[in-house]
Amino acid sequence: MSSENVHDISALLADFARESPSQPAVISPTGSLNAQELDEISGRCAIGLRRRGIGPGVKTVLMVTPGVEFTVLTFGLLKAGAIIVVVDPGIGWRNLSLCLGQARPAAFVGVPKAHLGRILFGWGRSTIETNIVVGPWRLPGWVPYSKLINEEIGPQFPKSPDPDATAAIVFTSGSTGTPKGVIYTRRMFGAQARLLQRHFCIQPGEVDLATFPLFALFDPAMRVTSVFPEMDFTKPGRANPAIITETIRRHHVTHMFGSPALLDGLGLYGERERVKLGGVRRVLSAGAPVRSHVLSRISAMIDEGAEIHTPYGATEALPVCSIPGREALAENSVGRGVCVGRPLEGVGLTIIRISDEPITHWSDDLTAPGGQVGEIVVWGDNVSRSYHERPDADRLAKIPGPDGRTRHRMGDLGFLDEKGRVWFCGRKSQRVTTEGGELYTIPCESVFNQHPAVRRTALVGLGGRPRQRPVLCVELADRRRGVDSLRSELVELGQTHPSSRAVRDILFHPGFPVDVRHNAKIFREKLAIWAAARLPGTGGAL
């Protein structure tokens, strides 16, 4: 990254265009642009946006299918100084309405379907003044995308924007509650791009299979080509592995990010069809723990010198840690959790004692004893300092630090091992507190996940703390399997480890509810309600 202003990824796009103008920057089923074209067209787009009042500080919703137009508009909005409001359309109409009501945007950029939803459900009715449409039809007063990108070049914008100015409001997936708007600054975007490039040794000229749009925004800053495959980005678990494989081969992909659900399907396809992905140097997967059989199958598909990595992070802080797949596979994690590796260089991390209360100031006394499960806390330039207009969430998740750096409580539980590696043990809100002690979801579930008839499991607690009743929900690998004998087999298996010994109630679920962003995080809160309805007398579920 040679730009003097490393905090501004739009300035890094200009470097890309100047030094490698003909290198493809973005490729999608609907078209492609090289680096020079992307820089020039996004510049014209920025001028068009500003001429329509979308300039510095103007909150603008972006709901466009990932691809060429999405990339142009993203960099156009960044160049114009607008605040991009990013909401995953897969979170449902109700949550979309809540998010946009919270953000109060002044402009809306979207495909016709998104505009139709906006009109039908009244999103931003009182605040949205400007509408831009990417698609074949529009209503009077709407500005077509094609007009934006054909603006004449005008005065250049300042090249050194405030690195701590808000660049985007990125809403979480809401996997453990109502989605929250995470404030991203230009400094945060720049820090994330630098961490990814440095830690994973991503080289200019590489080609990225972009199945997660947020990560694709870093590609131009790293001088990497983004290839968007043909898929529904709100349902990565349903991506066609044959299409993914063909896209990787046709465009000579060297780097890819895939959710655990996407990689699960790709690995099964690769094993069945004996597919190899020669040329792929690294595969990243995040969003939820990646099971060992998925790591094994993907590792078998890539070259011997290539590696699969499972970085750990969240919308509020990414990346935080990472571990190579082969190192993860070498660990016996049954009953222990998931090893997510060491913190990346420049990222601060510690484990504090578990608390459900706000922490008003940082103290070393908060730190948990070595090896003890506690809350994971992180800090650094890649970590968000606050949520958008959610002081209640800030009180619970943010701790002011004596060095001026805000500590972020990840909401996750884990511990540090003797090698300085972080082990993830599940969400704090999903731990089960019984009279005999606490059970953590990931260590407990890993014991039962060993059974060959099990696809995955989810531990939930019924009733109130500290007298919760632990219940294991099970999703079968083959739904045709009989469950009577399996129930007793699982109870017996649970007795083999202290992390699972207290579990006696087993329920079989036809298909777990999961998050929309990665199709991998299990909605245990919903499963707890489902389980409580099937086990009378439990006193309800937390």
Secondary structure as a PSIPRED ss2 file (coil, helix, strand):
# PSIPRED VFORMAT (PSIPRED V4.0)

   1 M C   1.000  0.000  0.000
   2 S C   1.000  0.000  0.000
   3 S C   1.000  0.000  0.000
   4 E C   1.000  0.000  0.000
   5 N C   1.000  0.000  0.000
   6 V C   1.000  0.000  0.000
   7 H C   1.000  0.000  0.000
   8 D C   1.000  0.000  0.000
   9 I H   0.000  1.000  0.000
  10 S H   0.000  1.000  0.000
  11 A H   0.000  1.000  0.000
  12 L H   0.000  1.000  0.000
  13 L H   0.000  1.000  0.000
  14 A H   0.000  1.000  0.000
  15 D H   0.000  1.000  0.000
  16 F H   0.000  1.000  0.000
  17 A H   0.000  1.000  0.000
  18 R H   0.000  1.000  0.000
  19 E H   0.000  1.000  0.000
  20 S C   1.000  0.000  0.000
  21 P C   1.000  0.000  0.000
  22 S C   1.000  0.000  0.000
  23 Q C   1.000  0.000  0.000
  24 P E   0.000  0.000  1.000
  25 A E   0.000  0.000  1.000
  26 V E   0.000  0.000  1.000
  27 I E   0.000  0.000  1.000
  28 S E   0.000  0.000  1.000
  29 P C   1.000  0.000  0.000
  30 T C   1.000  0.000  0.000
  31 G E   0.000  0.000  1.000
  32 S E   0.000  0.000  1.000
  33 L E   0.000  0.000  1.000
  34 N E   0.000  0.000  1.000
  35 A H   0.000  1.000  0.000
  36 Q H   0.000  1.000  0.000
  37 E H   0.000  1.000  0.000
  38 L H   0.000  1.000  0.000
  39 D H   0.000  1.000  0.000
  40 E H   0.000  1.000  0.000
  41 I H   0.000  1.000  0.000
  42 S H   0.000  1.000  0.000
  43 G H   0.000  1.000  0.000
  44 R H   0.000  1.000  0.000
  45 C H   0.000  1.000  0.000
  46 A H   0.000  1.000  0.000
  47 I H   0.000  1.000  0.000
  48 G H   0.000  1.000  0.000
  49 L H   0.000  1.000  0.000
  50 R H   0.000  1.000  0.000
  51 R H   0.000  1.000  0.000
  52 R C   1.000  0.000  0.000
  53 G C   1.000  0.000  0.000
  54 I C   1.000  0.000  0.000
  55 G C   1.000  0.000  0.000
  56 P C   1.000  0.000  0.000
  57 G C   1.000  0.000  0.000
  58 V C   1.000  0.000  0.000
  59 K E   0.000  0.000  1.000
  60 T E   0.000  0.000  1.000
  61 V E   0.000  0.000  1.000
  62 L E   0.000  0.000  1.000
  63 M E   0.000  0.000  1.000
  64 V C   1.000  0.000  0.000
  65 T C   1.000  0.000  0.000
  66 P C   1.000  0.000  0.000
  67 G C   1.000  0.000  0.000
  68 V H   0.000  1.000  0.000
  69 E H   0.000  1.000  0.000
  70 F H   0.000  1.000  0.000
  71 T H   0.000  1.000  0.000
  72 V H   0.000  1.000  0.000
  73 L H   0.000  1.000  0.000
  74 T H   0.000  1.000  0.000
  75 F H   0.000  1.000  0.000
  76 G H   0.000  1.000  0.000
  77 L H   0.000  1.000  0.000
  78 L H   0.000  1.000  0.000
  79 K H   0.000  1.000  0.000
  80 A H   0.000  1.000  0.000
  81 G C   1.000  0.000  0.000
  82 A C   1.000  0.000  0.000
  83 I E   0.000  0.000  1.000
  84 I E   0.000  0.000  1.000
  85 V E   0.000  0.000  1.000
  86 V E   0.000  0.000  1.000
  87 V C   1.000  0.000  0.000
  88 D C   1.000  0.000  0.000
  89 P H   0.000  1.000  0.000
  90 G H   0.000  1.000  0.000
  91 I H   0.000  1.000  0.000
  92 G C   1.000  0.000  0.000
  93 W H   0.000  1.000  0.000
  94 R H   0.000  1.000  0.000
  95 N H   0.000  1.000  0.000
  96 L H   0.000  1.000  0.000
  97 S H   0.000  1.000  0.000
  98 L H   0.000  1.000  0.000
  99 C H   0.000  1.000  0.000
 100 L H   0.000  1.000  0.000
 101 G H   0.000  1.000  0.000
 102 Q H   0.000  1.000  0.000
 103 A H   0.000  1.000  0.000
 104 R C   1.000  0.000  0.000
 105 P C   1.000  0.000  0.000
 106 A C   1.000  0.000  0.000
 107 A E   0.000  0.000  1.000
 108 F E   0.000  0.000  1.000
 109 V E   0.000  0.000  1.000
 110 G E   0.000  0.000  1.000
 111 V C   1.000  0.000  0.000
 112 P H   0.000  1.000  0.000
 113 K H   0.000  1.000  0.000
 114 A H   0.000  1.000  0.000
 115 H H   0.000  1.000  0.000
 116 L H   0.000  1.000  0.000
 117 G H   0.000  1.000  0.000
 118 R H   0.000  1.000  0.000
 119 I H   0.000  1.000  0.000
 120 L H   0.000  1.000  0.000
 121 F H   0.000  1.000  0.000
 122 G C   1.000  0.000  0.000
 123 W C   1.000  0.000  0.000
 124 G C   1.000  0.000  0.000
 125 R C   1.000  0.000  0.000
 126 S C   1.000  0.000  0.000
 127 T C   1.000  0.000  0.000
 128 I C   1.000  0.000  0.000
 129 E C   1.000  0.000  0.000
 130 T E   0.000  0.000  1.000
 131 N E   0.000  0.000  1.000
 132 I E   0.000  0.000  1.000
 133 V E   0.000  0.000  1.000
 134 V C   1.000  0.000  0.000
 135 G C   1.000  0.000  0.000
 136 P C   1.000  0.000  0.000
 137 W C   1.000  0.000  0.000
 138 R C   1.000  0.000  0.000
 139 L C   1.000  0.000  0.000
 140 P C   1.000  0.000  0.000
 141 G C   1.000  0.000  0.000
 142 W C   1.000  0.000  0.000
 143 V E   0.000  0.000  1.000
 144 P E   0.000  0.000  1.000
 145 Y H   0.000  1.000  0.000
 146 S H   0.000  1.000  0.000
 147 K H   0.000  1.000  0.000
 148 L H   0.000  1.000  0.000
 149 I C   1.000  0.000  0.000
 150 N C   1.000  0.000  0.000
 151 E C   1.000  0.000  0.000
 152 E C   1.000  0.000  0.000
 153 I C   1.000  0.000  0.000
 154 G C   1.000  0.000  0.000
 155 P C   1.000  0.000  0.000
 156 Q C   1.000  0.000  0.000
 157 F C   1.000  0.000  0.000
 158 P C   1.000  0.000  0.000
 159 K C   1.000  0.000  0.000
 160 S C   1.000  0.000  0.000
 161 P C   1.000  0.000  0.000
 162 D C   1.000  0.000  0.000
 163 P C   1.000  0.000  0.000
 164 D C   1.000  0.000  0.000
 165 A C   1.000  0.000  0.000
 166 T E   0.000  0.000  1.000
 167 A E   0.000  0.000  1.000
 168 A E   0.000  0.000  1.000
 169 I E   0.000  0.000  1.000
 170 V E   0.000  0.000  1.000
 171 F E   0.000  0.000  1.000
 172 T C   1.000  0.000  0.000
 173 S C   1.000  0.000  0.000
 174 G C   1.000  0.000  0.000
 175 S C   1.000  0.000  0.000
 176 T C   1.000  0.000  0.000
 177 G C   1.000  0.000  0.000
 178 T C   1.000  0.000  0.000
 179 P C   1.000  0.000  0.000
 180 K C   1.000  0.000  0.000
 181 G E   0.000  0.000  1.000
 182 V E   0.000  0.000  1.000
 183 I E   0.000  0.000  1.000
 184 Y E   0.000  0.000  1.000
 185 T E   0.000  0.000  1.000
 186 R H   0.000  1.000  0.000
 187 R H   0.000  1.000  0.000
 188 M H   0.000  1.000  0.000
 189 F H   0.000  1.000  0.000
 190 G H   0.000  1.000  0.000
 191 A H   0.000  1.000  0.000
 192 Q H   0.000  1.000  0.000
 193 A H   0.000  1.000  0.000
 194 R H   0.000  1.000  0.000
 195 L H   0.000  1.000  0.000
 196 L H   0.000  1.000  0.000
 197 Q H   0.000  1.000  0.000
 198 R H   0.000  1.000  0.000
 199 H H   0.000  1.000  0.000
 200 F C   1.000  0.000  0.000
 201 C C   1.000  0.000  0.000
 202 I C   1.000  0.000  0.000
 203 Q C   1.000  0.000  0.000
 204 P C   1.000  0.000  0.000
 205 G C   1.000  0.000  0.000
 206 E C   1.000  0.000  0.000
 207 V E   0.000  0.000  1.000
 208 D E   0.000  0.000  1.000
 209 L E   0.000  0.000  1.000
 210 A E   0.000  0.000  1.000
 211 T C   1.000  0.000  0.000
 212 F C   1.000  0.000  0.000
 213 P H   0.000  1.000  0.000
 214 L H   0.000  1.000  0.000
 215 F H   0.000  1.000  0.000
 216 A H   0.000  1.000  0.000
 217 L C   1.000  0.000  0.000
 218 F C   1.000  0.000  0.000
 219 D C   1.000  0.000  0.000
 220 P H   0.000  1.000  0.000
 221 A H   0.000  1.000  0.000
 222 M H   0.000  1.000  0.000
 223 R C   1.000  0.000  0.000
 224 V C   1.000  0.000  0.000
 225 T E   0.000  0.000  1.000
 226 S E   0.000  0.000  1.000
 227 V E   0.000  0.000  1.000
 228 F C   1.000  0.000  0.000
 229 P C   1.000  0.000  0.000
 230 E C   1.000  0.000  0.000
 231 M C   1.000  0.000  0.000
 232 D C   1.000  0.000  0.000
 233 F C   1.000  0.000  0.000
 234 T C   1.000  0.000  0.000
 235 K C   1.000  0.000  0.000
 236 P H   0.000  1.000  0.000
 237 G H   0.000  1.000  0.000
 238 R H   0.000  1.000  0.000
 239 A C   1.000  0.000  0.000
 240 N C   1.000  0.000  0.000
 241 P H   0.000  1.000  0.000
 242 A H   0.000  1.000  0.000
 243 I H   0.000  1.000  0.000
 244 I H   0.000  1.000  0.000
 245 T H   0.000  1.000  0.000
 246 E H   0.000  1.000  0.000
 247 T H   0.000  1.000  0.000
 248 I H   0.000  1.000  0.000
 249 R H   0.000  1.000  0.000
 250 R H   0.000  1.000  0.000
 251 H C   1.000  0.000  0.000
 252 H C   1.000  0.000  0.000
 253 V C   1.000  0.000  0.000
 254 T C   1.000  0.000  0.000
 255 H E   0.000  0.000  1.000
 256 M E   0.000  0.000  1.000
 257 F E   0.000  0.000  1.000
 258 G C   1.000  0.000  0.000
 259 S C   1.000  0.000  0.000
 260 P H   0.000  1.000  0.000
 261 A H   0.000  1.000  0.000
 262 L H   0.000  1.000  0.000
 263 L H   0.000  1.000  0.000
 264 D H   0.000  1.000  0.000
 265 G H   0.000  1.000  0.000
 266 L H   0.000  1.000  0.000
 267 G H   0.000  1.000  0.000
 268 L H   0.000  1.000  0.000
 269 Y H   0.000  1.000  0.000
 270 G H   0.000  1.000  0.000
 271 E H   0.000  1.000  0.000
 272 R H   0.000  1.000  0.000
 273 E H   0.000  1.000  0.000
 274 R C   1.000  0.000  0.000
 275 V C   1.000  0.000  0.000
 276 K C   1.000  0.000  0.000
 277 L C   1.000  0.000  0.000
 278 G C   1.000  0.000  0.000
 279 G C   1.000  0.000  0.000
 280 V C   1.000  0.000  0.000
 281 R C   1.000  0.000  0.000
 282 R E   0.000  0.000  1.000
 283 V E   0.000  0.000  1.000
 284 L E   0.000  0.000  1.000
 285 S C   1.000  0.000  0.000
 286 A C   1.000  0.000  0.000
 287 G C   1.000  0.000  0.000
 288 A C   1.000  0.000  0.000
 289 P C   1.000  0.000  0.000
 290 V C   1.000  0.000  0.000
 291 R C   1.000  0.000  0.000
 292 S H   0.000  1.000  0.000
 293 H H   0.000  1.000  0.000
 294 V H   0.000  1.000  0.000
 295 L H   0.000  1.000  0.000
 296 S H   0.000  1.000  0.000
 297 R H   0.000  1.000  0.000
 298 I H   0.000  1.000  0.000
 299 S H   0.000  1.000  0.000
 300 A H   0.000  1.000  0.000
 301 M H   0.000  1.000  0.000
 302 I C   1.000  0.000  0.000
 303 D C   1.000  0.000  0.000
 304 E C   1.000  0.000  0.000
 305 G C   1.000  0.000  0.000
 306 A C   1.000  0.000  0.000
 307 E E   0.000  0.000  1.000
 308 I E   0.000  0.000  1.000
 309 H E   0.000  0.000  1.000
 310 T C   1.000  0.000  0.000
 311 P C   1.000  0.000  0.000
 312 Y E   0.000  0.000  1.000
 313 G E   0.000  0.000  1.000
 314 A E   0.000  0.000  1.000
 315 T C   1.000  0.000  0.000
 316 E C   1.000  0.000  0.000
 317 A E   0.000  0.000  1.000
 318 L E   0.000  0.000  1.000
 319 P E   0.000  0.000  1.000
 320 V E   0.000  0.000  1.000
 321 C E   0.000  0.000  1.000
 322 S E   0.000  0.000  1.000
 323 I C   1.000  0.000  0.000
 324 P E   0.000  0.000  1.000
 325 G H   0.000  1.000  0.000
 326 R H   0.000  1.000  0.000
 327 E H   0.000  1.000  0.000
 328 A H   0.000  1.000  0.000
 329 L H   0.000  1.000  0.000
 330 A H   0.000  1.000  0.000
 331 E C   1.000  0.000  0.000
 332 N C   1.000  0.000  0.000
 333 S C   1.000  0.000  0.000
 334 V C   1.000  0.000  0.000
 335 G C   1.000  0.000  0.000
 336 R C   1.000  0.000  0.000
 337 G C   1.000  0.000  0.000
 338 V E   0.000  0.000  1.000
 339 C E   0.000  0.000  1.000
 340 V E   0.000  0.000  1.000
 341 G E   0.000  0.000  1.000
 342 R E   0.000  0.000  1.000
 343 P E   0.000  0.000  1.000
 344 L C   1.000  0.000  0.000
 345 E C   1.000  0.000  0.000
 346 G C   1.000  0.000  0.000
 347 V C   1.000  0.000  0.000
 348 G E   0.000  0.000  1.000
 349 L E   0.000  0.000  1.000
 350 T E   0.000  0.000  1.000
 351 I E   0.000  0.000  1.000
 352 I E   0.000  0.000  1.000
 353 R C   1.000  0.000  0.000
 354 I C   1.000  0.000  0.000
 355 S C   1.000  0.000  0.000
 356 D C   1.000  0.000  0.000
 357 E C   1.000  0.000  0.000
 358 P C   1.000  0.000  0.000
 359 I C   1.000  0.000  0.000
 360 T C   1.000  0.000  0.000
 361 H C   1.000  0.000  0.000
 362 W C   1.000  0.000  0.000
 363 S C   1.000  0.000  0.000
 364 D H   0.000  1.000  0.000
 365 D H   0.000  1.000  0.000
 366 L H   0.000  1.000  0.000
 367 T E   0.000  0.000  1.000
 368 A C   1.000  0.000  0.000
 369 P C   1.000  0.000  0.000
 370 G C   1.000  0.000  0.000
 371 G C   1.000  0.000  0.000
 372 Q C   1.000  0.000  0.000
 373 V C   1.000  0.000  0.000
 374 G E   0.000  0.000  1.000
 375 E E   0.000  0.000  1.000
 376 I E   0.000  0.000  1.000
 377 V E   0.000  0.000  1.000
 378 V E   0.000  0.000  1.000
 379 W E   0.000  0.000  1.000
 380 G C   1.000  0.000  0.000
 381 D C   1.000  0.000  0.000
 382 N C   1.000  0.000  0.000
 383 V E   0.000  0.000  1.000
 384 S C   1.000  0.000  0.000
 385 R C   1.000  0.000  0.000
 386 S C   1.000  0.000  0.000
 387 Y E   0.000  0.000  1.000
 388 H C   1.000  0.000  0.000
 389 E C   1.000  0.000  0.000
 390 R C   1.000  0.000  0.000
 391 P H   0.000  1.000  0.000
 392 D H   0.000  1.000  0.000
 393 A H   0.000  1.000  0.000
 394 D H   0.000  1.000  0.000
 395 R H   0.000  1.000  0.000
 396 L H   0.000  1.000  0.000
 397 A H   0.000  1.000  0.000
 398 K E   0.000  0.000  1.000
 399 I E   0.000  0.000  1.000
 400 P C   1.000  0.000  0.000
 401 G C   1.000  0.000  0.000
 402 P C   1.000  0.000  0.000
 403 D C   1.000  0.000  0.000
 404 G C   1.000  0.000  0.000
 405 R C   1.000  0.000  0.000
 406 T C   1.000  0.000  0.000
 407 R E   0.000  0.000  1.000
 408 H E   0.000  0.000  1.000
 409 R E   0.000  0.000  1.000
 410 M E   0.000  0.000  1.000
 411 G E   0.000  0.000  1.000
 412 D E   0.000  0.000  1.000
 413 L E   0.000  0.000  1.000
 414 G E   0.000  0.000  1.000
 415 F E   0.000  0.000  1.000
 416 L E   0.000  0.000  1.000
 417 D C   1.000  0.000  0.000
 418 E C   1.000  0.000  0.000
 419 K C   1.000  0.000  0.000
 420 G C   1.000  0.000  0.000
 421 R C   1.000  0.000  0.000
 422 V E   0.000  0.000  1.000
 423 W E   0.000  0.000  1.000
 424 F E   0.000  0.000  1.000
 425 C E   0.000  0.000  1.000
 426 G E   0.000  0.000  1.000
 427 R E   0.000  0.000  1.000
 428 K H   0.000  1.000  0.000
 429 S H   0.000  1.000  0.000
 430 Q H   0.000  1.000  0.000
 431 R C   1.000  0.000  0.000
 432 V E   0.000  0.000  1.000
 433 T E   0.000  0.000  1.000
 434 T E   0.000  0.000  1.000
 435 E C   1.000  0.000  0.000
 436 G C   1.000  0.000  0.000
 437 G E   0.000  0.000  1.000
 438 E E   0.000  0.000  1.000
 439 L E   0.000  0.000  1.000
 440 Y C   1.000  0.000  0.000
 441 T H   0.000  1.000  0.000
 442 I H   0.000  1.000  0.000
 443 P H   0.000  1.000  0.000
 444 C H   0.000  1.000  0.000
 445 E H   0.000  1.000  0.000
 446 S H   0.000  1.000  0.000
 447 V H   0.000  1.000  0.000
 448 F H   0.000  1.000  0.000
 449 N C   1.000  0.000  0.000
 450 Q C   1.000  0.000  0.000
 451 H C   1.000  0.000  0.000
 452 P C   1.000  0.000  0.000
 453 A C   1.000  0.000  0.000
 454 V E   0.000  0.000  1.000
 455 R E   0.000  0.000  1.000
 456 R E   0.000  0.000  1.000
 457 T E   0.000  0.000  1.000
 458 A E   0.000  0.000  1.000
 459 L E   0.000  0.000  1.000
 460 V E   0.000  0.000  1.000
 461 G E   0.000  0.000  1.000
 462 L E   0.000  0.000  1.000
 463 G E   0.000  0.000  1.000
 464 G C   1.000  0.000  0.000
 465 R C   1.000  0.000  0.000
 466 P C   1.000  0.000  0.000
 467 R C   1.000  0.000  0.000
 468 Q C   1.000  0.000  0.000
 469 R E   0.000  0.000  1.000
 470 P E   0.000  0.000  1.000
 471 V E   0.000  0.000  1.000
 472 L E   0.000  0.000  1.000
 473 C E   0.000  0.000  1.000
 474 V E   0.000  0.000  1.000
 475 E E   0.000  0.000  1.000
 476 L E   0.000  0.000  1.000
 477 A C   1.000  0.000  0.000
 478 D C   1.000  0.000  0.000
 479 R C   1.000  0.000  0.000
 480 R C   1.000  0.000  0.000
 481 R C   1.000  0.000  0.000
 482 G C   1.000  0.000  0.000
 483 V C   1.000  0.000  0.000
 484 D H   0.000  1.000  0.000
 485 S H   0.000  1.000  0.000
 486 L H   0.000  1.000  0.000
 487 R H   0.000  1.000  0.000
 488 S H   0.000  1.000  0.000
 489 E H   0.000  1.000  0.000
 490 L H   0.000  1.000  0.000
 491 V H   0.000  1.000  0.000
 492 E H   0.000  1.000  0.000
 493 L H   0.000  1.000  0.000
 494 G H   0.000  1.000  0.000
 495 Q C   1.000  0.000  0.000
 496 T C   1.000  0.000  0.000
 497 H C   1.000  0.000  0.000
 498 P C   1.000  0.000  0.000
 499 S C   1.000  0.000  0.000
 500 S C   1.000  0.000  0.000
 501 R C   1.000  0.000  0.000
 502 A C   1.000  0.000  0.000
 503 V C   1.000  0.000  0.000
 504 R C   1.000  0.000  0.000
 505 D E   0.000  0.000  1.000
 506 I E   0.000  0.000  1.000
 507 L E   0.000  0.000  1.000
 508 F E   0.000  0.000  1.000
 509 H C   1.000  0.000  0.000
 510 P C   1.000  0.000  0.000
 511 G C   1.000  0.000  0.000
 512 F C   1.000  0.000  0.000
 513 P C   1.000  0.000  0.000
 514 V E   0.000  0.000  1.000
 515 D C   1.000  0.000  0.000
 516 V C   1.000  0.000  0.000
 517 R C   1.000  0.000  0.000
 518 H C   1.000  0.000  0.000
 519 N C   1.000  0.000  0.000
 520 A C   1.000  0.000  0.000
 521 K C   1.000  0.000  0.000
 522 I E   0.000  0.000  1.000
 523 F C   1.000  0.000  0.000
 524 R H   0.000  1.000  0.000
 525 E H   0.000  1.000  0.000
 526 K H   0.000  1.000  0.000
 527 L H   0.000  1.000  0.000
 528 A H   0.000  1.000  0.000
 529 I H   0.000  1.000  0.000
 530 W H   0.000  1.000  0.000
 531 A H   0.000  1.000  0.000
 532 A H   0.000  1.000  0.000
 533 A H   0.000  1.000  0.000
 534 R H   0.000  1.000  0.000
 535 L C   1.000  0.000  0.000
 536 P C   1.000  0.000  0.000
 537 G C   1.000  0.000  0.000
 538 T C   1.000  0.000  0.000
 539 G C   1.000  0.000  0.000
 540 G C   1.000  0.000  0.000
 541 A E   0.000  0.000  1.000
 542 L C   1.000  0.000  0.000
